[in-house]
Amino acid sequence: MSAKPLFQLATPYKPAGDQPKAISGLVDGLKKGFTKQTLLGVTGSGKTFTAANVITQFNKPTLVIAHNKTLAAQLAQEYREFFPHNAVHYFVSYYDYYQPEAYIPSSDTYIEKEAMINEEIERLRHASTQALLTRKDVIIVASVSCIYGLGSPEEYEKVNLKLKIGMELSRAELIRKLIDIHFERTTADLKSGNFRAIGNMLEVMPVNEKTIYRIEYDTNAKGEAVISLITELDPVSRSVRASHEAIFIFPAKHFISSDEQSAKAYKTIQAELVDRLKVLEKGGKMLEAERLKRRVKYDLSMIKEIGYTNGIENYSRHFSGKMPGEAPDSLLAYFPKDKDGKPDFLTVIDESHVTIPQLNGMYAGDASRKETLIEHGFRLPSAKDNRPLKFPEFLERVGPMIYTSATPGKYEVAESQNVVEQVIRPTGLIDPVVDIKPIRENTASGYKGQIFDFIEEAEKTIKSGFRVIATTLTKKMAEDLSEYLKEKKIKASYLHSDIKTIERINILTDFRRGKYDIIVGVNLLREGLDLPEVSLIGILDADKEGFLRSETSLIQTIGRAARNSAGRVILYADNMTDSMKNAIRETDRRRAIQVAYKTKHGITPTTIIKAIHDITDQLRTEHDKAVNALVAIDEELAKTDPKKLYRMKEEAMAEAVQALDFETAALIRDELFKLEEKMGVPGRKGGKKRK
């Protein structure tokens, strides 16, 4: 373990409950050289806080892997609160929408790749890799996107651009260098990865920061152009943030190759095409051979002319110079290694019972799809090497690992050299009471069935000031129940995998704030949701044995109510399944330990008090934040005299345009749109909302 402290854990809280024992056990295991350990921590026991203490003591860069973007965003927010003085970054897939390239032979259907990239998440990805290459006190919270191909860290670092005052570098040379590292020139507003030349200066917006660097020029005694001033500007207000002696600008893309590598790749792709055509023609696949020849020749001509083609990632092995079958570089390659070349960082696998199967299954699904494309002449065999890491490759590329889960899987328990239990919560909270009620209506007793009973129980809970969760078996059931609750004048919303990442996070934040009293979901409500306001969970159709009602799923769902001192769970079932028996038995075991500890120490359980943060803030642009701030300022005037406000804003927008201050004009325009959507500000052609 490193001698000089890297991480500063900023928290007023001290480890409590089972946390001190768990921290000590895990750190002791790391000192002994254990490579795999498990933290079996019940829901609400503070596993993230325990991990933060272990990270502080282990004192090495850390990768935290979560199984979905929502949980990763939540964890990133928590680690930022624990480590405000260190580099905590968020690394997930930058696609808002992704349809991979595929071919279905049975219907002769080719599906072209279609994707929508989120520029803000791409910026956060660059911030992650650049932090790993420039400092040691780094925590990266990632999804399984961390095992997908990313480009060579050596090439990425090699071509970074250092600019300093007094440097002899003309404006034209700087423009060429920026274009070489994939920055784009613009004459409009600057976006991430853009630059613009204005008179005797140049402005550039890096891909990892929400800031603008202005580079100004002068001439030296020899009459040569030199950099005279480097100023950092706010991208919205244009105010000066700081002046710098020197700055580093990293490439705008992770996949970087030298001219020599590109020329070599062009030849090796041609050679592979010749070999593959021979195989297809020998097998009598003339249609597939012609299809492949046309596609690859078109791609090569595009690569030669503009250096890029759609689907260029399928040729990544040729550009990286790797051998067939060799593992691609991924985020893991950016983490440090020791003097023997072994990984020198800690990996925490959050909710390991879900994340480990994900890591294990990514390669097989990708390989199956690629094999079909190759067989039918849509891709060269080298496309298979643009892939996620195989699970054994992942294990080779990480150092010591800590699995954390309330219900660790058989793999984690079997592989771990040390299993540490964390059953006692610092708050003294005990696992919720579990009740079982019938699904079907019973007219003799007056019982109306699970839906009516759930609504009755939910209304009592809501009157007490708490929130409620219901879990169903299907998305359709979740949507239907949500609509039914709304008809009953209950503030409800559904949550499932069809809802986009940012919207899911917003729904959960609004739920905590009280915009909704009930959230109805399917599987997404199980892992990682930190909702202390929830005191009742209704598990509908609990006896329908299967993945969603397995022992693990039931224990996880029951645990969602364990952050509230009034927490309880109702299982709606007509039959007692083995999964229900085991889940109730384990909950009772934990509850017995917790009650004994509470009685011995005279603890009064208290509901977790947790600040409500909007974790989408890190995904919003500075422009969006500025617009929201303007709306907050002008909201009162919009209510009292909307026409006056609109007139004032129109004038201010016109003045900004006349002064060529298009960024300010855009801010005012978007503020008006926002006010219009929010409260129907009149003035814009009768106050009709924009569609």
Solvent accessible surface area in square Angstrom, and as a share of the most:
residue,aa,sasa,rsa
1,M,93,0.42
2,S,53,0.34
3,A,106,0.82
4,K,158,0.67
5,P,109,0.68
6,L,44,0.22
7,F,7,0.03
8,Q,107,0.48
9,L,46,0.23
10,A,44,0.34
11,T,39,0.22
12,P,120,0.75
13,Y,152,0.58
14,K,165,0.70
15,P,45,0.28
16,A,38,0.30
17,G,24,0.23
18,D,19,0.10
19,Q,5,0.02
20,P,64,0.40
21,K,123,0.52
22,A,0,0.00
23,I,10,0.05
24,S,69,0.45
25,G,22,0.22
26,L,1,0.00
27,V,6,0.04
28,D,64,0.33
29,G,1,0.01
30,L,13,0.07
31,K,139,0.59
32,K,131,0.56
33,G,50,0.48
34,F,52,0.22
35,T,71,0.41
36,K,34,0.15
37,Q,0,0.00
38,T,0,0.00
39,L,0,0.00
40,L,28,0.14
41,G,0,0.00
42,V,1,0.00
43,T,7,0.04
44,G,8,0.08
45,S,0,0.00
46,G,27,0.26
47,K,29,0.12
48,T,23,0.13
49,F,20,0.08
50,T,0,0.00
51,A,4,0.03
52,A,0,0.00
53,N,18,0.09
54,V,0,0.00
55,I,0,0.00
56,T,39,0.22
57,Q,93,0.42
58,F,12,0.05
59,N,6,0.03
60,K,38,0.16
61,P,7,0.05
62,T,0,0.00
63,L,0,0.00
64,V,1,0.01
65,I,0,0.00
66,A,0,0.00
67,H,20,0.09
68,N,35,0.18
69,K,35,0.15
70,T,10,0.06
71,L,8,0.04
72,A,0,0.00
73,A,0,0.00
74,Q,31,0.14
75,L,7,0.04
76,A,0,0.00
77,Q,38,0.17
78,E,23,0.10
79,Y,3,0.01
80,R,64,0.23
81,E,73,0.33
82,F,34,0.14
83,F,1,0.01
84,P,73,0.46
85,H,116,0.52
86,N,17,0.09
87,A,8,0.06
88,V,8,0.05
89,H,35,0.15
90,Y,0,0.00
91,F,2,0.01
92,V,0,0.00
93,S,34,0.22
94,Y,49,0.18
95,Y,51,0.19
96,D,60,0.31
97,Y,100,0.38
98,Y,96,0.36
99,Q,54,0.24
100,P,36,0.23
101,E,12,0.05
102,A,18,0.14
103,Y,22,0.08
104,I,76,0.39
105,P,67,0.42
106,S,110,0.71
107,S,71,0.46
108,D,99,0.51
109,T,54,0.31
110,Y,70,0.27
111,I,53,0.27
112,E,117,0.53
113,K,69,0.29
114,E,102,0.46
115,A,44,0.34
116,M,109,0.48
117,I,80,0.41
118,N,25,0.13
119,E,97,0.43
120,E,16,0.07
121,I,3,0.01
122,E,45,0.20
123,R,31,0.11
124,L,8,0.04
125,R,21,0.08
126,H,1,0.01
127,A,9,0.07
128,S,0,0.00
129,T,0,0.00
130,Q,10,0.04
131,A,9,0.07
132,L,15,0.08
133,L,39,0.19
134,T,87,0.51
135,R,109,0.40
136,K,117,0.49
137,D,19,0.10
138,V,0,0.00
139,I,0,0.00
140,I,0,0.00
141,V,0,0.00
142,A,0,0.00
143,S,9,0.06
144,V,18,0.10
145,S,14,0.09
146,C,0,0.00
147,I,0,0.00
148,Y,82,0.31
149,G,21,0.21
150,L,3,0.02
151,G,10,0.09
152,S,24,0.15
153,P,8,0.05
154,E,113,0.51
155,E,21,0.09
156,Y,0,0.00
157,E,73,0.33
158,K,140,0.59
159,V,48,0.28
160,N,38,0.20
161,L,18,0.09
162,K,90,0.38
163,L,0,0.00
164,K,98,0.42
165,I,63,0.32
166,G,47,0.46
167,M,53,0.23
168,E,96,0.43
169,L,9,0.04
170,S,35,0.23
171,R,76,0.28
172,A,54,0.42
173,E,71,0.32
174,L,0,0.00
175,I,18,0.09
176,R,140,0.51
177,K,86,0.36
178,L,1,0.00
179,I,90,0.46
180,D,108,0.56
181,I,12,0.06
182,H,74,0.33
183,F,4,0.02
184,E,112,0.50
185,R,129,0.47
186,T,27,0.16
187,T,138,0.80
188,A,64,0.50
189,D,62,0.32
190,L,14,0.07
191,K,109,0.46
192,S,42,0.27
193,G,7,0.06
194,N,16,0.08
195,F,0,0.00
196,R,29,0.11
197,A,24,0.19
198,I,74,0.38
199,G,63,0.60
200,N,98,0.50
201,M,46,0.21
202,L,0,0.00
203,E,0,0.00
204,V,0,0.00
205,M,20,0.09
206,P,4,0.03
207,V,9,0.05
208,N,32,0.16
209,E,61,0.27
210,K,35,0.15
211,T,2,0.01
212,I,1,0.01
213,Y,15,0.06
214,R,55,0.20
215,I,0,0.00
216,E,48,0.22
217,Y,16,0.06
218,D,82,0.43
219,T,90,0.52
220,N,46,0.24
221,A,117,0.90
222,K,156,0.66
223,G,55,0.53
224,E,72,0.32
225,A,34,0.26
226,V,19,0.11
227,I,0,0.00
228,S,44,0.29
229,L,72,0.36
230,I,0,0.00
231,T,9,0.05
232,E,24,0.11
233,L,2,0.01
234,D,28,0.15
235,P,16,0.10
236,V,24,0.14
237,S,73,0.47
238,R,68,0.25
239,S,61,0.39
240,V,98,0.57
241,R,104,0.38
242,A,39,0.30
243,S,79,0.51
244,H,54,0.24
245,E,134,0.60
246,A,39,0.31
247,I,11,0.06
248,F,117,0.49
249,I,1,0.00
250,F,15,0.06
251,P,0,0.00
252,A,10,0.08
253,K,93,0.39
254,H,12,0.05
255,F,99,0.41
256,I,21,0.11
257,S,39,0.25
258,S,50,0.32
259,D,132,0.69
260,E,142,0.64
261,Q,46,0.21
262,S,37,0.24
263,A,58,0.45
264,K,132,0.56
265,A,0,0.00
266,Y,52,0.20
267,K,142,0.60
268,T,50,0.29
269,I,1,0.00
270,Q,78,0.34
271,A,56,0.44
272,E,27,0.12
273,L,8,0.04
274,V,78,0.45
275,D,85,0.44
276,R,40,0.15
277,L,23,0.11
278,K,129,0.55
279,V,86,0.49
280,L,4,0.02
281,E,83,0.37
282,K,185,0.78
283,G,58,0.56
284,G,56,0.54
285,K,73,0.31
286,M,116,0.52
287,L,119,0.59
288,E,28,0.13
289,A,5,0.04
290,E,71,0.32
291,R,59,0.21
292,L,0,0.00
293,K,71,0.30
294,R,171,0.62
295,R,60,0.22
296,V,1,0.01
297,K,118,0.50
298,Y,131,0.50
299,D,7,0.04
300,L,8,0.04
301,S,52,0.34
302,M,56,0.25
303,I,16,0.08
304,K,140,0.59
305,E,137,0.61
306,I,113,0.58
307,G,47,0.46
308,Y,107,0.41
309,T,3,0.02
310,N,122,0.63
311,G,10,0.09
312,I,37,0.19
313,E,45,0.20
314,N,9,0.05
315,Y,4,0.02
316,S,23,0.15
317,R,38,0.14
318,H,18,0.08
319,F,32,0.13
320,S,48,0.31
321,G,53,0.51
322,K,48,0.20
323,M,135,0.60
324,P,89,0.56
325,G,48,0.46
326,E,76,0.34
327,A,8,0.06
328,P,17,0.11
329,D,31,0.16
330,S,2,0.01
331,L,0,0.00
332,L,4,0.02
333,A,28,0.22
334,Y,6,0.02
335,F,5,0.02
336,P,29,0.18
337,K,113,0.48
338,D,54,0.28
339,K,199,0.84
340,D,106,0.55
341,G,42,0.41
342,K,128,0.54
343,P,32,0.20
344,D,40,0.21
345,F,3,0.01
346,L,1,0.00
347,T,0,0.00
348,V,3,0.01
349,I,0,0.00
350,D,17,0.09
351,E,12,0.05
352,S,0,0.00
353,H,23,0.10
354,V,31,0.18
355,T,0,0.00
356,I,6,0.03
357,P,77,0.48
358,Q,55,0.24
359,L,1,0.01
360,N,84,0.43
361,G,40,0.38
362,M,52,0.23
363,Y,65,0.25
364,A,65,0.50
365,G,50,0.48
366,D,19,0.10
367,A,25,0.19
368,S,74,0.47
369,R,57,0.21
370,K,8,0.03
371,E,83,0.37
372,T,31,0.18
373,L,1,0.01
374,I,7,0.03
375,E,80,0.36
376,H,34,0.15
377,G,0,0.00
378,F,17,0.07
379,R,15,0.06
380,L,3,0.01
381,P,41,0.26
382,S,1,0.01
383,A,1,0.01
384,K,81,0.34
385,D,14,0.07
386,N,32,0.17
387,R,9,0.03
388,P,0,0.00
389,L,0,0.00
390,K,73,0.31
391,F,20,0.08
392,P,85,0.53
393,E,25,0.11
394,F,1,0.00
395,L,50,0.25
396,E,120,0.54
397,R,78,0.29
398,V,11,0.06
399,G,14,0.14
400,P,27,0.17
401,M,4,0.02
402,I,4,0.02
403,Y,0,0.00
404,T,2,0.01
405,S,0,0.00
406,A,3,0.03
407,T,14,0.08
408,P,24,0.15
409,G,23,0.22
410,K,184,0.78
411,Y,69,0.26
412,E,3,0.01
413,V,73,0.42
414,A,87,0.67
415,E,72,0.32
416,S,19,0.12
417,Q,96,0.43
418,N,35,0.18
419,V,65,0.38
420,V,13,0.08
421,E,60,0.27
422,Q,0,0.00
423,V,3,0.02
424,I,9,0.05
425,R,4,0.01
426,P,53,0.33
427,T,35,0.20
428,G,6,0.06
429,L,3,0.01
430,I,35,0.18
431,D,8,0.04
432,P,4,0.02
433,V,72,0.41
434,V,30,0.17
435,D,49,0.25
436,I,77,0.39
437,K,47,0.20
438,P,62,0.39
439,I,24,0.12
440,R,171,0.62
441,E,109,0.49
442,N,73,0.37
443,T,117,0.68
444,A,103,0.80
445,S,83,0.54
446,G,53,0.51
447,Y,39,0.15
448,K,130,0.55
449,G,6,0.06
450,Q,21,0.09
451,I,54,0.27
452,F,99,0.41
453,D,17,0.09
454,F,0,0.00
455,I,13,0.07
456,E,97,0.43
457,E,17,0.08
458,A,0,0.00
459,E,72,0.32
460,K,113,0.48
461,T,13,0.07
462,I,41,0.21
463,K,178,0.75
464,S,75,0.48
465,G,52,0.50
466,F,60,0.25
467,R,32,0.12
468,V,0,0.00
469,I,1,0.00
470,A,0,0.00
471,T,2,0.01
472,T,1,0.01
473,L,45,0.22
474,T,62,0.36
475,K,81,0.34
476,K,130,0.55
477,M,70,0.31
478,A,0,0.00
479,E,52,0.23
480,D,71,0.37
481,L,12,0.06
482,S,0,0.00
483,E,88,0.40
484,Y,69,0.26
485,L,0,0.00
486,K,88,0.37
487,E,126,0.56
488,K,91,0.39
489,K,184,0.78
490,I,14,0.07
491,K,103,0.43
492,A,3,0.02
493,S,13,0.08
494,Y,64,0.24
495,L,3,0.01
496,H,5,0.02
497,S,66,0.43
498,D,100,0.52
499,I,18,0.09
500,K,123,0.52
501,T,21,0.12
502,I,52,0.27
503,E,93,0.42
504,R,28,0.10
505,I,2,0.01
506,N,46,0.24
507,I,16,0.08
508,L,17,0.08
509,T,11,0.06
510,D,35,0.18
511,F,2,0.01
512,R,23,0.08
513,R,132,0.48
514,G,18,0.17
515,K,117,0.50
516,Y,42,0.16
517,D,19,0.10
518,I,0,0.00
519,I,1,0.00
520,V,0,0.00
521,G,0,0.00
522,V,18,0.11
523,N,48,0.24
524,L,46,0.23
525,L,0,0.00
526,R,8,0.03
527,E,10,0.04
528,G,11,0.10
529,L,13,0.06
530,D,16,0.09
531,L,8,0.04
532,P,4,0.02
533,E,37,0.17
534,V,0,0.00
535,S,5,0.03
536,L,1,0.00
537,I,0,0.00
538,G,0,0.00
539,I,1,0.00
540,L,1,0.01
541,D,15,0.08
542,A,0,0.00
543,D,16,0.08
544,K,94,0.40
545,E,101,0.45
546,G,36,0.34
547,F,135,0.56
548,L,38,0.19
549,R,8,0.03
550,S,30,0.19
551,E,68,0.30
552,T,47,0.27
553,S,1,0.01
554,L,1,0.01
555,I,14,0.07
556,Q,1,0.00
557,T,8,0.05
558,I,2,0.01
559,G,6,0.06
560,R,8,0.03
561,A,0,0.00
562,A,0,0.00
563,R,31,0.11
564,N,4,0.02
565,S,65,0.42
566,A,53,0.41
567,G,10,0.09
568,R,65,0.24
569,V,0,0.00
570,I,0,0.00
571,L,0,0.00
572,Y,0,0.00
573,A,7,0.06
574,D,52,0.27
575,N,103,0.53
576,M,91,0.40
577,T,21,0.12
578,D,98,0.51
579,S,13,0.08
580,M,1,0.00
581,K,96,0.41
582,N,45,0.23
583,A,0,0.00
584,I,31,0.16
585,R,148,0.54
586,E,37,0.17
587,T,4,0.02
588,D,75,0.39
589,R,94,0.34
590,R,11,0.04
591,R,62,0.23
592,A,63,0.49
593,I,67,0.34
594,Q,6,0.03
595,V,56,0.32
596,A,62,0.48
597,Y,63,0.24
598,K,55,0.23
599,T,100,0.58
600,K,164,0.69
601,H,96,0.43
602,G,67,0.64
603,I,55,0.28
604,T,107,0.62
605,P,35,0.22
606,T,78,0.46
607,T,34,0.20
608,I,35,0.18
609,I,157,0.80
610,K,58,0.25
611,A,66,0.51
612,I,60,0.30
613,H,79,0.35
614,D,25,0.13
615,I,18,0.09
616,T,1,0.00
617,D,65,0.34
618,Q,23,0.10
619,L,14,0.07
620,R,64,0.23
621,T,54,0.32
622,E,49,0.22
623,H,56,0.25
624,D,60,0.31
625,K,75,0.32
626,A,25,0.20
627,V,7,0.04
628,N,54,0.28
629,A,54,0.42
630,L,48,0.24
631,V,8,0.05
632,A,72,0.56
633,I,128,0.65
634,D,19,0.10
635,E,40,0.18
636,E,115,0.52
637,L,52,0.26
638,A,5,0.04
639,K,127,0.54
640,T,101,0.59
641,D,57,0.30
642,P,31,0.19
643,K,130,0.55
644,K,91,0.39
645,L,1,0.00
646,Y,31,0.12
647,R,138,0.50
648,M,93,0.41
649,K,28,0.12
650,E,69,0.31
651,E,100,0.45
652,A,38,0.30
653,M,40,0.18
654,A,51,0.40
655,E,114,0.51
656,A,10,0.08
657,V,70,0.40
658,Q,150,0.67
659,A,75,0.58
660,L,132,0.66
661,D,55,0.29
662,F,109,0.46
663,E,28,0.13
664,T,48,0.28
665,A,9,0.07
666,A,17,0.13
667,L,17,0.08
668,I,14,0.07
669,R,108,0.40
670,D,32,0.16
671,E,0,0.00
672,L,7,0.03
673,F,28,0.12
674,K,85,0.36
675,L,0,0.00
676,E,1,0.00
677,E,84,0.38
678,K,121,0.51
679,M,65,0.29
680,G,27,0.26
681,V,5,0.03
682,P,41,0.26
683,G,40,0.38
684,R,68,0.25
685,K,187,0.79
686,G,74,0.71
687,G,14,0.14
688,K,155,0.66
689,K,110,0.47
690,R,122,0.44
691,K,236,1.00
